[in-house]
Amino acid sequence: MNKFEEIDRKRKESNARFEKLNSKVYSLFLEMGDATFCDGALPKKTKELIAIAIGAVTNCESCMQWHIEQAYKDGATIHEVLEALEVAIDMGVGPVTVNARFALDVMENTFGKIK
């Protein structure tokens, strides 16, 4: 069994375990996903691409796998998925850049004006 099959197996197994425990919150989470990932003002495929980017930024391999597979089923191309990941790369680096700007302010406050 490869890594992707193992993630899929664990997801299905966990879903079944939550179901056996009658987890109301988990059931609502699944319902929320159904309500979220359907065609609306944004097509389902676009929502899946957004979720791929969020999965990358939040370091959720299972999320990325699920949403890449769903985007594929919804007709996404490999280049559309790549662009979603490129947005994630930019958004992942963006906050570091903002924090670095803050660090520059602290450096000036601590060391004096940067020349």
C-alpha positions, 0 to 999 in steps of 0.5 A: 500500500502506498502513502496515498492509499494509506491516507485514503484508508485512514480517512475512511476508517476514521470517518467510520469510527466517528460515525460509530461514536455518533459524533454530532460535531463530526456529522455537522462537519461532513454536512458543512463540506457537502454544503461548501463544495457544491456549485454556487457563485463559485464552481465546485472545481474552483472551491476545490482549487482554493482548498488545495491551496489552503491545505498546502499552507496549513500542511494538511496532506490528507486535505491536499490529497482529497481536494486534488482528487476532487478537483481532478474529478471536477475537470481541473487540469494539472496546470490549474492545480499547479497554479493553486499551489503557486498561490499557496507558495506566495501566501505562505511566503507573504506572512514571512515577508510581513513579519520580516518588515516588523523585524526591521522596525524592531531592529531600527528601534533597538539599533537605531536608524538603518542606514 
